[in-house]
Amino acid sequence: MTRRGMLAGISVGLLLLGCSVGTRTESESEPRTAPGATVSADAAGADAATTAEAVGLLRAGTAFVNQTSYRSDVDIASQIMSLSQTDNVNRRLNATIAAPGGVIEIRMIDNDVYMKPGPLLQGVGDDWLVLDPARVPPGFALSFAPGKNDSGGSGRLIDAIVTARADGRQITGAVDVTLIGVGNGISFRPGPGGAFPDSARRHAFRATLDTEGRLVSFLMPQASGLPNASLRYSDFGMTVVVERPSGAAVAPDALYPQLGLGGGK
């Protein structure tokens, strides 16, 4: 993976973590069902109902995003890692994103957004900057508003689920990686050919709910050219203290093009 493939964009105060993946050859493609397999209408209906039930549990398990503070951790192949402490109720966020070559820090206080870019972003210096949220590329708006305020990005993962089954507090199934899209948290970008491998349409996942029904982990193993990736939530109800950086300068024009999923395109 190139650094541009790793560092892709920004949303809700967190850099989008993008990884380039290779594509399969035709001979490596994986069919959705085994050759000659048939699925009855009753079985398909049962599978749909089972999936809907599991997805409902996952959606309910993320309600805490709008109700209390929390910590989210994202890890892609132990190469790109983010840690955020988010309090949407009181409009506070601390975040750090580590990738080969440097660390980026982000702080949000009400409507103010601060970034310390470090060496990962080019031509913008290493000191604290004040961002203009209106200039962040579309799709990466910085906001505490419902629907845009999950620093872990679980909603995009849940929306991409194609099959799922709940067994107590464990939920397993498959996601269509091509439907995950871009945003904060886990994201993947296709390889040089511009396409994902066929198997990425049914990529395994395993999620866990805690005893209160909150989503605490969403794990995707390494497979079919995709690296392993994990999202974890913890520290519910913690106090999030965000210090306003002193002497922060207005972010230069060169910063904003680097915040989109094309590395400045």
C-alpha positions in Angstrom: 0.0 0.0 0.0 1.2 3.5 -0.8 0.9 6.3 1.8 -1.7 7.9 -0.5 -3.6 4.7 -0.3 -3.4 4.6 3.4 -4.3 8.2 4.1 -7.5 9.1 2.3 -9.8 11.6 3.9 -11.4 13.3 6.9 -14.8 13.0 8.5 -16.2 13.8 11.9 -12.8 14.8 13.1 -11.2 11.6 12.0 -9.1 10.8 8.9 -10.7 8.2 6.7 -8.5 5.2 6.7 -8.3 3.8 3.2 -6.3 0.8 2.0 -5.7 -0.2 -1.5 -6.4 -3.8 -2.3 -5.5 -6.1 -5.2 -8.0 -7.6 -7.6 -8.5 -11.3 -8.3 -8.1 -12.8 -11.7 -11.1 -14.5 -13.3 -9.9 -17.9 -12.2 -9.8 -16.7 -8.6 -13.3 -15.3 -8.5 -15.6 -16.8 -5.9 -19.2 -17.6 -6.8 -21.9 -16.4 -4.4 -23.2 -20.0 -4.1 -21.6 -23.3 -4.7 -22.0 -24.7 -8.2 -25.3 -26.4 -8.7 -26.7 -25.2 -5.4 -30.3 -24.0 -5.2 -32.0 -22.0 -2.5 -35.8 -22.4 -1.9 -38.0 -19.4 -1.4 -38.7 -20.4 2.2 -35.0 -20.7 3.0 -34.3 -17.3 1.4 -37.1 -15.8 3.4 -35.8 -17.3 6.6 -32.3 -16.0 5.8 -33.6 -12.5 5.1 -35.5 -12.5 8.4 -32.5 -13.7 10.3 -30.3 -11.0 8.7 -32.9 -8.3 9.4 -33.1 -9.3 13.1 -29.3 -9.3 13.5 -28.9 -5.9 11.7 -31.6 -4.5 13.9 -29.6 -5.5 17.0 -26.5 -3.8 15.5 -28.4 -0.6 14.8 -29.8 -0.5 18.2 -26.3 -1.3 19.6 -25.0 2.0 18.2 -27.7 4.3 19.7 -25.1 5.3 22.4 -23.4 7.5 19.8 -26.1 10.2 20.4 -26.6 9.5 24.0 -23.3 9.3 25.8 -19.5 9.8 25.4 -17.4 6.9 24.1 -14.0 5.9 22.8 -13.5 4.3 19.4 -10.5 2.5 18.1 -9.9 1.6 14.5 -7.0 -0.6 13.3 -6.2 -1.6 9.7 -3.5 -4.2 9.4 -1.7 -2.7 12.4 -0.5 -0.1 10.0 -3.2 2.6 10.3 -4.7 3.2 13.7 -7.0 5.8 15.1 -8.2 6.5 18.6 -10.9 9.0 19.4 -12.7 10.2 22.5 -16.1 11.6 21.4 -18.8 13.4 23.3 -21.5 14.4 20.9 -23.8 15.6 23.6 -21.3 18.2 24.8 -19.7 18.6 21.3 -16.2 17.6 22.2 -13.7 15.3 20.4 -10.0 14.3 20.7 -8.5 12.1 18.0 -5.2 10.8 16.9 -4.4 8.9 13.7 -1.2 7.0 13.3 0.1 5.7 10.0 3.6 4.9 8.8 5.4 8.2 8.6 3.6 10.2 11.2 0.7 11.0 13.5 -2.2 13.5 13.0 -4.1 15.0 15.9 -7.6 16.5 15.7 -9.6 18.4 18.3 -13.2 19.6 18.0 -14.8 22.1 20.4 -18.4 23.1 19.4 -18.0 24.4 15.8 -14.2 24.8 16.0 -12.0 22.2 14.4 -8.2 22.1 15.0 -5.7 19.8 13.3 -2.0 19.2 13.9 -1.1 17.5 10.5 2.5 16.4 11.0 4.5 15.0 8.1 1.6 12.9 6.6 0.1 16.0 4.9 2.3 17.9 2.5 3.0 21.6 2.4 1.0 22.6 5.5 3.5 22.6 8.3 3.6 20.7 11.6 1.8 23.2 13.9 -1.8 23.4 15.0 -4.2 24.7 12.3 -7.8 26.0 12.4 -9.9 24.4 9.8 -12.9 25.8 8.0 -15.5 22.9 8.0 -17.2 24.4 5.0 -14.1 23.8 2.9 -13.7 20.2 3.8 -14.6 18.1 0.7 -18.2 16.9 0.3 -18.8 13.6 2.1 -16.2 14.5 4.8 -18.1 17.2 6.7 -17.0 17.7 10.3 -20.1 17.6 12.4 -21.6 16.6 15.8 -25.0 16.3 14.0 -26.8 12.9 14.3 -26.0 10.7 11.3 -22.6 12.3 10.9 -21.1 12.0 14.4 -20.0 8.4 14.8 -16.2 8.6 15.0 -16.0 4.8 14.5 -18.1 4.8 11.3 -20.2 1.8 12.3 -23.2 2.9 10.2 -21.4 2.4 6.9 -20.4 -1.1 7.9 -23.9 -2.1 9.0 -25.4 -0.7 5.8 -23.1 -3.0 3.8 -24.2 -6.2 5.5 -25.6 -8.8 3.1 -26.1 -11.7 5.6 -26.0 -11.9 9.4 -27.0 -14.2 12.2 -27.2 -13.4 15.9 -26.1 -16.0 18.5 -26.6 -14.3 21.9 -24.3 -11.3 21.9 -22.3 -12.5 18.9 -23.3 -11.6 15.4 -21.6 -13.1 12.4 -22.1 -12.8 8.7 -20.8 -11.1 5.6 -20.5 -7.5 4.3 -20.3 -6.3 0.7 -17.1 -4.2 0.9 -18.0 -2.4 -2.3 -21.0 -0.9 -0.5 -19.0 0.4 2.6 -18.1 3.6 0.8 -15.9 6.4 2.2 -16.0 8.1 5.6 -14.4 8.0 9.0 -13.5 4.6 10.4 -12.9 1.5 8.2 -12.8 2.1 4.5 -11.2 0.3 1.6 -10.3 1.5 -1.9 -9.9 -0.8 -4.9 -6.5 -1.7 -6.3 -4.9 -0.2 -9.4 -7.5 -2.0 -11.7 -10.2 0.1 -10.1 -12.2 -3.0 -9.0 -12.6 -5.1 -5.9 -12.2 -8.9 -6.0 -15.5 -10.7 -6.4 -15.1 -12.2 -2.9 -15.2 -8.7 -1.4 -19.0 -8.8 -2.0 -19.3 -11.4 0.8 -16.5 -10.6 3.2 -16.8 -12.2 6.6 -17.3 -10.1 9.8 -17.9 -10.8 13.5 -19.5 -8.3 15.8 -20.0 -8.3 19.6 -22.5 -6.6 21.8 -21.9 -6.0 25.5 -24.4 -6.9 28.3 -26.3 -3.7 27.7 -26.6 -4.4 24.0 -24.1 -1.8 22.8 -21.8 -2.6 19.9 -18.3 -3.1 21.3 -16.5 -4.7 18.3 -16.8 -5.2 14.6 -14.0 -7.3 13.2 -13.1 -8.1 9.5 -10.4 -10.8 9.0 -7.7 -10.6 6.3 -8.9 -12.4 3.2 -9.0 -12.1 -0.6 -6.5 -9.3 -0.8 -8.2 -7.2 1.9 -6.2 -6.6 5.2 -7.7 -7.3 8.6 -9.6 -4.4 10.1 -11.2 -3.8 13.4 -13.5 -1.3 15.1 -13.9 -1.2 18.8 -16.0 1.0 21.2 -15.4 1.4 24.9 -15.2 3.8 27.8 -18.9 4.8 27.7 -19.8 7.8 29.7 -16.2 9.0 30.2 -15.5 12.7 30.6 -14.0 14.1 27.4 -11.8 17.2 28.0 -10.5 19.0 24.9 -8.0 21.8 25.2 -8.1 24.6 22.6 -4.6 24.8 21.0 -3.0 28.2 21.6 -1.6 30.0 18.6 -3.3 27.9 16.0 -3.0 29.4 12.5 -5.6 29.4 9.8 -5.3 26.3 7.6 -3.7 27.0 4.2 -5.4 26.3 1.0 -3.1 23.4 0.3 -4.6 21.4 3.2 -8.1 20.9 1.9 -7.5 19.0 -1.4 -5.5 16.4 0.6 -8.6 15.6 2.7 -10.5 13.8 0.0 -10.3 10.1 -1.0 -8.2 10.9 -4.1 -5.2 12.3 -2.3 -5.9 15.8 -3.6 -7.7 15.0 -6.9 
